[in-house]
Amino acid sequence: MISVISWENDGDAYATENVGAANLQTAKVIKAILKKAFNSSHDMSFGNLYEPCIEEIEKIALHIHTWMIDTFSVSELQAVFGTDFNIEFDCDEFCDMLFDFQSDYLGNSEHYMARVCESVKIFEIPEDIEFKEVI
């Protein structure tokens, strides 16, 4: 299980998302992408970006795409994004895919382009857990 804490604006509107992962390696790839693409440094990251121009979006998207290709194998990226991941860069296609991914792990921002990934923890759950509805 992956547990992600995120925020927006000036460190408010904290939220936690808990999402399953197929295996440990996929969880590690997800963690790295979240920390790279949605950090708060505003240095080639979408985290907490407010009304960027198209040129800024393209520059950041290309930077993240290049980093992903240089850091992970295509099979690792396809394990995260499915067959939607394209090794050839197309800004619109890549941003659509990346922001769908962001929505799953960080939720959506009300006022900013993306929330900030504050922390990511990976938990191993060795047995299936059954939740019984009580109400």
C-alpha positions in Angstrom: 0.0 0.0 0.0 1.1 3.5 -0.8 0.2 6.3 1.6 0.6 9.8 0.2 0.3 13.1 2.2 -0.3 16.2 0.0 -1.2 19.8 0.4 -1.9 23.0 -1.7 -1.6 26.7 -1.4 0.7 27.7 1.5 0.7 24.3 3.3 -2.9 24.0 4.1 -5.7 21.7 2.8 -3.7 18.6 3.8 -5.0 15.3 2.5 -4.0 11.6 2.7 -4.6 9.1 -0.1 -4.0 5.4 0.4 -3.7 3.4 -2.8 -2.7 -0.2 -3.5 0.3 -1.1 -5.7 0.9 -4.3 -7.7 4.3 -4.9 -6.1 7.2 -3.2 -4.3 9.1 -2.2 -7.4 6.0 -0.5 -8.9 5.4 1.3 -5.6 9.0 2.6 -5.6 8.6 3.9 -9.1 5.3 5.6 -8.2 7.0 7.2 -5.1 9.9 8.6 -7.2 7.6 10.1 -9.8 5.3 11.7 -7.2 8.3 13.2 -5.4 9.9 14.5 -8.7 6.8 15.7 -10.6 4.8 17.2 -7.7 7.3 18.7 -5.2 7.1 22.2 -3.8 10.4 23.6 -5.1 8.8 25.0 -8.3 12.1 23.9 -10.0 10.8 21.8 -12.8 7.8 20.5 -10.8 4.0 20.9 -11.2 3.5 21.0 -7.4 1.5 24.1 -6.3 2.0 25.8 -9.7 -0.5 28.6 -10.1 -1.6 29.7 -13.6 1.5 28.7 -15.5 1.9 29.7 -19.2 1.9 27.0 -21.9 5.7 27.4 -22.4 6.3 26.7 -18.7 4.0 23.7 -18.8 5.8 22.3 -21.8 9.3 22.9 -20.3 8.4 21.1 -17.0 6.6 18.3 -18.8 9.6 17.6 -21.1 11.9 17.7 -18.1 9.9 15.2 -16.2 9.4 12.9 -19.2 13.1 12.9 -20.0 13.9 12.2 -16.3 11.4 9.3 -16.4 12.9 7.8 -19.5 16.5 8.2 -18.1 15.5 6.7 -14.7 13.2 3.8 -15.4 12.7 1.1 -18.0 9.7 1.3 -20.3 8.3 -1.8 -18.6 8.5 -0.1 -15.2 6.7 2.9 -16.6 4.1 0.8 -18.2 3.5 -1.0 -14.9 2.5 2.4 -13.5 0.8 4.0 -16.4 -0.2 1.0 -18.5 0.2 1.0 -22.2 -0.6 4.7 -22.2 3.0 5.5 -21.6 4.7 6.6 -24.8 8.5 6.9 -25.0 8.0 9.6 -27.6 7.2 13.0 -26.0 3.8 14.6 -26.8 3.1 17.3 -24.3 -0.7 17.1 -24.3 -0.7 13.3 -24.1 1.9 13.2 -21.4 0.3 15.9 -19.3 -3.1 14.1 -19.5 -1.5 10.9 -18.4 0.5 12.5 -15.6 -2.5 14.5 -14.2 -4.7 11.4 -14.2 -1.9 9.7 -12.2 -1.7 12.8 -9.9 -5.4 12.6 -9.3 -5.2 9.0 -8.1 -2.4 9.7 -5.6 -2.7 13.3 -4.6 -6.3 14.2 -5.4 -7.1 17.4 -7.3 -6.3 20.9 -6.3 -9.1 23.5 -6.2 -7.0 26.5 -7.2 -3.6 25.2 -8.4 -2.5 23.1 -11.3 -1.5 20.3 -8.9 -1.2 19.5 -5.2 2.2 19.1 -3.6 3.4 15.7 -2.6 4.6 16.1 1.0 5.5 12.5 1.7 5.1 9.0 0.4 5.2 5.9 2.5 5.2 2.3 1.2 3.7 -0.4 3.5 3.8 -4.1 2.9 0.6 -5.9 3.9 1.5 -9.6 3.8 -2.0 -10.9 4.1 -5.3 -9.9 2.5 -7.5 -7.8 4.8 -11.2 -8.2 4.7 -13.3 -5.3 5.8 -16.8 -6.1 7.0 -19.5 -3.5 6.7 -21.2 -2.8 10.0 -23.6 -0.2 9.0 
